[in-house]
Amino acid sequence: MAYNQKDNTAKVFRNDRKREGKQDPDFTGSAVINGEAFWVDMWTKPPKDDKKGFFSVSFRPKDARPERPVTGGPASSAGRESARRHMPPPPLHQPAQPERKLDPVDEDGNRIF
């Protein structure tokens, strides 16, 4: 029997693919919000200057195509949702264009038919 996640809940797990020196999320997982499935990325932010530490969380729709590994936190990825969408690579070989023949013209630049 498959696990069905309840609505308005999330589950996250420690990211075992985190790369040294990169800003990959500390935790990754999934969420269901109002019946829609999301991927969850979560970073832990340590306390600084007598302030409390906190978690930074971002959500991505699950129906979106897979992205490249995350390189920044949610603040650096804000407003770039349309730029993240997958674009297929260009074809390896472009079809050869036939050489265009120019119409003959007279000395005044008028076409000769």
N, CA and C of each residue as an Amber inpcrd file, in Angstrom:
protein
   339
   0.8410000  -1.1690000   0.0000000   0.0000000   0.0000000   0.0000000
   0.8940000   1.2430000   0.0000000   0.5980000   2.1830000  -0.8740000
   1.3910000   3.3970000  -0.9960000   1.0400000   4.3720000   0.1290000
   2.0220000   5.1670000   0.5020000   1.8200000   6.1680000   1.5490000
   1.1390000   7.3870000   0.9350000   0.0390000   7.8160000   1.4900000
  -0.6470000   9.0290000   1.0530000  -0.4460000  10.0930000   2.1130000
   0.2280000  11.1590000   1.7280000   0.4980000  12.2390000   2.6700000
  -0.7740000  13.0460000   2.8950000  -1.0240000  13.4090000   4.1350000
  -2.2150000  14.1740000   4.4730000  -2.0760000  15.6020000   3.9690000
  -3.2320000  16.2230000   3.7130000  -3.2500000  17.5950000   3.2210000
  -2.7000000  18.5540000   4.2700000  -2.0000000  19.5810000   3.8100000
  -1.4060000  20.6300000   4.6430000  -0.3610000  20.0830000   5.6080000
   0.4080000  19.1060000   5.1520000   1.5220000  18.5680000   5.9350000
   2.7700000  18.5140000   5.0670000   3.9110000  18.4310000   5.7260000
   5.1900000  18.3150000   5.0250000   6.0460000  17.2930000   5.7570000
   6.9420000  16.6770000   5.0210000   7.9300000  15.7850000   5.6360000
   9.2730000  16.1190000   5.0050000  10.2960000  16.2560000   5.8590000
  11.6280000  16.5810000   5.3780000  12.6300000  15.6210000   6.0030000
  13.7080000  15.3830000   5.2600000  14.7560000  14.4780000   5.7030000
  16.1050000  15.1590000   5.4850000  17.0800000  14.7940000   6.3050000
  18.4170000  15.3550000   6.1530000  18.9210000  15.0630000   4.7380000
  19.4870000  16.0650000   4.0910000  19.9780000  15.9380000   2.7170000
  21.3180000  15.2120000   2.7230000  21.3340000  13.9530000   2.2830000
  22.5830000  13.1900000   2.2470000  23.3830000  13.4590000   0.9770000
  22.8750000  14.3120000   0.0930000  23.5860000  14.6790000  -1.1460000
  24.1930000  16.0800000  -1.0660000  24.2040000  16.6560000   0.1070000
  24.7370000  18.0110000   0.2780000  26.2250000  18.0260000  -0.0600000
  26.6360000  18.9910000  -0.8880000  28.0290000  19.0880000  -1.3330000
  28.7840000  20.1210000  -0.4940000  30.0050000  19.8120000  -0.1700000
  30.8490000  20.7020000   0.6400000  31.0930000  21.9980000  -0.1190000
  30.9240000  23.1230000   0.5670000  31.1940000  24.4200000  -0.0320000
  30.0600000  24.9460000  -0.9000000  28.9740000  24.2170000  -1.0390000
  27.8230000  24.6520000  -1.8370000  26.6880000  25.0490000  -0.9040000
  25.7000000  25.7400000  -1.4290000  24.5710000  26.1730000  -0.6150000
  23.3770000  25.2420000  -0.8130000  23.6280000  23.9540000  -0.9220000
  22.5560000  22.9760000  -1.0410000  21.7260000  22.9760000   0.2460000
  20.4390000  22.6160000   0.1440000  19.6120000  22.6050000   1.3500000
  20.0860000  21.5730000   2.3560000  19.8830000  21.8770000   3.6440000
  20.2430000  20.9430000   4.7040000  19.2340000  19.8010000   4.7990000
  17.9750000  20.0900000   4.4370000  16.9130000  19.0900000   4.4610000
  16.1150000  19.2010000   3.1670000  15.5940000  18.0850000   2.6790000
  14.7150000  18.0710000   1.5100000  13.5360000  17.1580000   1.8030000
  12.4520000  17.3610000   1.0950000  11.2880000  16.5170000   1.3120000
  10.1380000  16.9240000   0.4290000   8.9270000  16.6530000   0.9130000
   7.7360000  16.9480000   0.1270000   6.6400000  17.4720000   1.0430000
   5.6540000  18.1290000   0.4120000   4.5220000  18.6850000   1.1430000
   3.2820000  18.5870000   0.2690000   2.1230000  18.5760000   0.9100000
   0.8390000  18.6710000   0.2200000   0.1090000  19.8510000   0.8440000
  -0.1690000  20.8640000   0.0140000  -0.8270000  22.0730000   0.4940000
  -2.0630000  22.3000000  -0.3630000  -3.2180000  22.2960000   0.2740000
  -4.5040000  22.4300000  -0.4230000  -4.6270000  21.4430000  -1.5790000
  -4.1690000  20.2230000  -1.3630000  -4.2930000  19.1650000  -2.3620000
  -3.2400000  19.1850000  -3.4490000  -2.3260000  20.1510000  -3.4560000
  -1.2830000  20.2520000  -4.4750000   0.0490000  19.7910000  -3.8830000
   0.7990000  18.9840000  -4.6500000   2.0680000  18.4250000  -4.1750000
   3.2240000  19.3820000  -4.4570000   4.1390000  19.5140000  -3.4850000
   5.3000000  20.4000000  -3.5940000   6.5580000  19.6720000  -3.1480000
   7.7120000  20.0710000  -3.6970000   9.0140000  19.6880000  -3.1640000
   9.3890000  20.7310000  -2.1290000  10.0760000  20.3060000  -1.0730000
  10.4590000  21.2090000   0.0170000  11.9740000  21.1990000   0.1420000
  12.5760000  22.3860000   0.2280000  13.9970000  22.5470000   0.5350000
  14.0820000  23.3990000   1.8000000  14.9580000  23.0010000   2.7280000
  15.0360000  23.7140000   3.9960000  16.4980000  23.8900000   4.4040000
  16.8400000  25.1150000   4.8110000  18.1850000  25.4400000   5.2650000
  18.1110000  25.8210000   6.7420000  19.1340000  25.4510000   7.5180000
  19.2180000  25.8920000   8.9120000  20.1250000  27.1090000   8.9470000
  19.6870000  28.1420000   9.6190000  20.4540000  29.3780000   9.7440000
  20.8860000  29.5180000  11.1990000  22.2000000  29.4710000  11.4680000
  22.6710000  29.5290000  12.8600000  22.4620000  30.9080000  13.4750000
  22.4390000  30.9710000  14.8240000  22.2740000  32.2650000  15.4890000
  23.4840000  33.1700000  15.2380000  23.2220000  34.4620000  15.0970000
  24.2910000  35.4570000  14.9080000  24.0150000  36.6620000  15.8010000
  25.0490000  37.1880000  16.3910000  24.9710000  38.4300000  17.1810000
  23.8120000  38.4150000  18.1800000  23.7740000  37.4050000  19.0380000
  22.7650000  37.2910000  20.0950000  21.3340000  37.2090000  19.5530000
  21.1710000  36.7780000  18.3150000  19.8320000  36.5660000  17.7540000
  19.6020000  35.0750000  17.6350000  18.3600000  34.6790000  17.5520000
  18.0230000  33.2690000  17.4610000  18.2800000  32.7350000  16.0550000
  18.6140000  31.4420000  15.9620000  18.7250000  30.7900000  14.6740000
  17.3330000  30.4990000  14.1210000  17.2660000  30.1420000  12.8480000
  15.9610000  29.8810000  12.2510000  16.1030000  28.9320000  11.0680000
  14.9880000  28.5200000  10.5140000  14.9350000  27.6920000   9.3220000
  14.4280000  28.5470000   8.1660000  14.9980000  28.3410000   6.9970000
  14.5420000  28.9900000   5.7800000  13.9970000  27.8830000   4.8700000
  12.7600000  28.0380000   4.3970000  12.0850000  26.9690000   3.6610000
  11.6140000  27.4980000   2.3130000  11.7650000  26.6620000   1.2560000
  11.2160000  27.0080000  -0.0600000  10.4190000  25.8240000  -0.5910000
   9.4160000  26.1280000  -1.4160000   8.5340000  25.1240000  -1.9980000
   8.5570000  25.2520000  -3.5200000   8.5330000  24.1120000  -4.2200000
   8.4490000  24.0660000  -5.6830000   7.3590000  23.0710000  -6.0590000
   6.5010000  23.4030000  -7.0230000   5.4740000  22.4480000  -7.4340000
   6.0990000  21.1580000  -7.9450000   5.5280000  20.0190000  -7.5770000
   6.0710000  18.7290000  -8.0050000   5.8580000  18.4790000  -9.4800000
   4.8450000  19.0750000 -10.0840000   4.5990000  18.8210000 -11.4890000
   5.5820000  19.5580000 -12.3960000   6.3980000  20.4640000 -11.8340000
   7.4290000  21.1430000 -12.6290000   8.5360000  20.1590000 -12.9590000
   9.2420000  20.4010000 -14.0680000  10.3330000  19.5240000 -14.4640000
  11.4600000  19.6120000 -13.4430000  12.2710000  18.5520000 -13.3140000
  13.3880000  18.5890000 -12.3700000  14.3460000  19.7300000 -12.7050000
  14.9220000  20.3120000 -11.6710000  15.8570000  21.4130000 -11.8470000
  17.2810000  20.9480000 -11.6140000  18.1840000  21.8160000 -11.9530000
  19.5850000  21.5660000 -11.6200000  19.7250000  21.6700000 -10.1160000
  20.8320000  21.1700000  -9.5420000  20.9960000  21.2670000  -8.0850000
  20.8740000  22.7070000  -7.6120000  20.3010000  22.8850000  -6.4540000
  20.0830000  24.2060000  -5.8830000  21.4300000  24.8370000  -5.5670000
  21.6130000  26.1130000  -5.9710000  22.8860000  26.7840000  -5.7230000
  22.7350000  27.9540000  -4.7740000  21.5350000  28.2580000  -4.3520000
  21.3500000  29.3700000  -3.4350000  20.1300000  29.1490000  -2.5850000
  19.9910000  29.9570000  -1.5590000  18.8390000  29.8610000  -0.6890000
  17.6170000  30.4700000  -1.3480000  16.4970000  30.4950000  -0.6540000
  15.2730000  31.0000000  -1.2330000  15.3630000  32.4660000  -1.6220000
  16.1480000  33.2650000  -0.9200000  16.2470000  34.6810000  -1.2570000
  16.8950000  34.8800000  -2.6140000  17.8790000  34.0560000  -2.9690000
  18.5470000  34.2470000  -4.2470000  17.7590000  33.6680000  -5.4010000
  16.7640000  32.8310000  -5.1170000  15.9960000  32.2290000  -6.1980000
  14.6340000  32.8880000  -6.3680000  14.3370000  33.9080000  -5.5850000
  13.0470000  34.5690000  -5.6950000  12.9270000  35.2730000  -7.0390000
  11.7690000  35.1440000  -7.6500000  11.5160000  35.8320000  -8.9060000
  12.1170000  35.1740000 -10.1270000  12.7190000  34.0240000  -9.9690000
  13.3510000  33.3690000 -11.1100000  12.6080000  32.1030000 -11.5250000
  11.3590000  31.9580000 -11.1190000  10.6340000  30.7210000 -11.4020000
  10.5250000  30.4720000 -12.8920000  10.2450000  31.5190000 -13.6740000
  10.1120000  31.3010000 -15.1070000  11.4630000  30.9900000 -15.7420000
  12.5540000  31.5200000 -15.1920000  13.8790000  31.2440000 -15.7540000
  14.3320000  29.8270000 -15.4400000  13.7410000  29.2100000 -14.4180000
  14.1560000  27.8710000 -14.0250000  13.5520000  26.7720000 -14.8930000
  12.4930000  27.0780000 -15.5940000  11.8170000  26.0440000 -16.3660000
  12.7890000  25.4470000 -17.3710000  12.6560000  24.1590000 -17.5720000
  13.5790000  23.4330000 -18.4390000  13.3920000  23.8310000 -19.8990000
  14.4770000  24.1410000 -20.5550000  14.4600000  24.4170000 -21.9870000
  15.2130000  23.2920000 -22.6680000  14.6220000  22.6640000 -23.6920000
  15.3380000  21.5820000 -24.3620000  16.5690000  22.1160000 -25.0800000
  17.6160000  21.3100000 -25.2110000  18.8100000  21.7820000 -25.8970000
  18.5330000  21.9690000 -27.3780000  19.2880000  22.8460000 -28.0310000
  19.0830000  23.0400000 -29.4660000  19.5000000  21.7830000 -30.2170000
  18.9640000  21.5700000 -31.4190000  19.3690000  20.3880000 -32.1900000
  20.8550000  20.4440000 -32.5120000  21.4570000  19.2710000 -32.6260000
  22.8930000  19.2130000 -32.9000000  23.2340000  19.7080000 -34.2950000
  22.3970000  19.3920000 -35.2560000  22.6690000  19.7940000 -36.6360000
  21.4910000  20.5820000 -37.1680000  21.7620000  21.7920000 -37.6050000
  20.7320000  22.6160000 -38.2120000  20.5660000  22.1840000 -39.6620000
  19.3400000  22.1420000 -40.1830000  19.1670000  21.7890000 -41.5930000
  19.8210000  22.8460000 -42.4750000  20.3960000  22.4000000 -43.5610000
  21.0690000  23.3220000 -44.4850000  20.0290000  24.2020000 -45.1610000
  20.2910000  25.4780000 -45.1720000  19.4030000  26.4220000 -45.8390000
  19.7910000  26.5090000 -47.3100000  18.8300000  26.4310000 -48.2170000
  19.1870000  26.5840000 -49.6310000  19.6660000  28.0090000 -49.8860000
  20.5950000  28.1330000 -50.7880000  21.1300000  29.4560000 -51.1050000
  20.0470000  30.2810000 -51.7670000  19.8620000  31.4820000 -51.2640000
  18.8030000  32.3500000 -51.7860000  19.2890000  33.0270000 -53.0500000
  18.4700000  32.9330000 -54.0840000  18.8060000  33.5930000 -55.3450000
  18.2030000  34.9870000 -55.3430000  18.9980000  35.9540000 -55.7120000
  18.5290000  37.3320000 -55.7640000  17.8790000  37.5930000 -57.1060000
  16.8270000  38.3890000 -57.0840000  16.1850000  38.7780000 -58.3300000
  17.1050000  39.7250000 -59.0970000  17.1610000  39.5910000 -60.4070000
  17.9910000  40.5140000 -61.1860000  17.3990000  41.9270000 -61.1490000
  18.2660000  42.9290000 -61.0740000  17.8280000  44.3240000 -61.0330000
  18.5560000  45.1090000 -62.1180000  17.9300000  46.1920000 -62.5780000
  18.5840000  47.0520000 -63.5570000  19.4480000  48.0880000 -62.8380000
  20.0570000  49.0010000 -63.5780000  20.9660000  49.9660000 -62.9530000
  20.2710000  50.9390000 -62.0260000  18.9270000  51.1070000 -62.1340000
  18.1700000  51.9800000 -61.2450000  17.7120000  51.2590000 -59.9820000
  17.9720000  49.9410000 -59.8640000  17.5930000  49.1750000 -58.6780000
  16.2050000  48.5560000 -58.7840000  15.5890000  48.6420000 -59.9780000
  14.2690000  48.0340000 -60.1670000  14.4300000  46.5650000 -60.5600000
  13.5400000  45.7160000 -60.0500000  13.6200000  44.3080000 -60.3980000
  13.2450000  44.0800000 -61.8560000  13.9510000  43.1490000 -62.4430000
  13.6560000  42.7720000 -63.8250000  12.9150000  41.4440000 -63.7760000
  11.7260000  41.3980000 -64.3460000  10.9400000  40.1700000 -64.3290000
  11.0640000  39.4380000 -65.6280000
